[in-house]
Amino acid sequence: MSEQRRSFKRIPFDADTQVSQGKKSWPVELIDISLNGILFKQAAGQTVVHGEPINICISLANNSQITMETELIYNQDDHVGCKCLHIDLDSITQLKRLVELNLGSDSFLERELAALLEGHE
């Protein structure tokens, strides 16, 4: 995934993150997150399957969570990139706040939100 093709700024972030697919669930190491996806590192023996939805649950310090349904778009070595397919209102509110705090620019955040909305029309 080249930086030039990305429409959304990725925010390096560390939080307890759980991945589930089908009936399996396992912890992963969160690398970064954006308004439209996530990149994580999985341990040996953990494997996501292409073509099946991947559910992500990120536990935040304020006892809230960001949950999203994603699809696999990148899988190389132990790094997995997923694109967000669905996110609930509470989760997108938490994610927006996280991005807002890390970008430090309201205008940049507004451009990212506009790009996100364009991609879902």
C-alpha positions in Angstrom: 0.0 0.0 0.0 1.8 3.1 -1.1 1.3 6.4 0.8 0.3 8.1 -2.5 -2.8 5.9 -3.0 -4.1 6.5 0.5 -6.9 9.1 0.8 -6.9 9.0 4.6 -4.2 9.9 7.0 -3.1 7.0 9.2 -2.7 7.6 12.9 -0.2 5.5 14.8 -2.1 4.2 17.7 -1.6 1.6 20.4 -4.7 0.0 22.1 -5.9 -3.5 23.0 -7.4 -4.8 19.7 -9.4 -7.9 19.0 -10.0 -9.4 15.6 -12.8 -11.9 14.9 -13.7 -13.8 11.8 -16.3 -16.5 11.7 -16.2 -18.2 15.0 -12.5 -17.4 15.7 -11.3 -14.4 17.7 -7.8 -13.4 18.7 -5.8 -10.4 19.9 -3.6 -8.4 17.4 -1.1 -5.5 17.7 -2.7 -2.3 16.4 -0.2 -0.4 14.2 -2.4 2.5 12.9 -5.9 3.5 12.2 -7.7 5.9 9.8 -11.2 7.0 9.2 -11.5 4.3 6.5 -9.4 1.4 7.8 -6.9 -0.2 10.1 -3.4 -1.8 9.9 -2.4 -4.5 12.5 0.2 -7.1 13.1 -0.8 -10.6 13.9 1.2 -13.3 15.6 2.4 -16.5 14.0 -0.5 -18.9 13.6 -3.1 -16.3 13.3 -4.6 -15.9 9.8 -7.4 -13.8 8.4 -9.3 -15.3 5.4 -9.8 -13.3 2.3 -13.4 -12.8 1.2 -14.9 -13.1 4.7 -15.8 -10.0 6.9 -13.3 -9.2 9.6 -14.7 -7.6 12.8 -12.3 -5.3 14.7 -12.8 -4.2 18.3 -10.4 -1.6 19.7 -10.6 -0.9 23.5 -10.0 2.7 24.4 -8.7 4.2 27.6 -12.0 5.8 28.4 -13.7 2.4 28.6 -15.3 2.8 25.2 -14.7 0.9 22.1 -14.3 1.3 18.3 -15.9 -1.6 16.5 -16.0 -2.0 12.8 -16.7 -4.6 10.1 -13.9 -4.6 7.6 -12.6 -6.4 4.5 -9.1 -7.6 3.9 -7.2 -5.5 1.4 -3.6 -6.1 2.3 -1.8 -9.1 3.9 1.9 -9.4 3.7 4.1 -11.2 6.2 2.4 -10.5 9.5 0.9 -7.1 8.6 -2.8 -7.0 7.7 -4.6 -3.9 6.2 -8.4 -3.8 6.3 -10.9 -1.3 4.8 -13.9 -0.3 6.9 -17.2 -1.6 5.5 -19.5 -0.7 8.4 -19.0 1.3 11.6 -21.7 2.3 14.1 -22.4 5.9 15.2 -20.8 5.6 18.6 -17.6 4.0 17.0 -17.3 6.6 14.3 -17.7 9.4 16.9 -14.9 7.9 18.9 -12.7 7.4 15.8 -13.4 10.9 14.6 -12.3 12.3 18.0 -9.2 10.2 17.9 -8.2 11.4 14.4 -9.1 15.0 15.4 -6.8 14.9 18.4 -3.9 13.4 16.4 -4.2 15.6 13.2 -4.4 18.9 15.1 -6.2 20.5 12.1 -9.9 21.0 11.7 -9.6 21.7 8.0 -7.6 18.5 7.4 -10.2 16.5 9.4 -13.0 18.1 7.3 -11.3 17.0 4.1 -10.9 13.5 5.4 -14.6 13.3 6.4 -15.7 14.6 3.0 -13.5 12.0 1.3 -15.1 9.3 3.5 -18.6 10.4 2.6 -17.8 10.5 -1.1 -16.5 7.0 -1.0 -19.8 5.7 0.5 -22.2 7.4 -2.0 
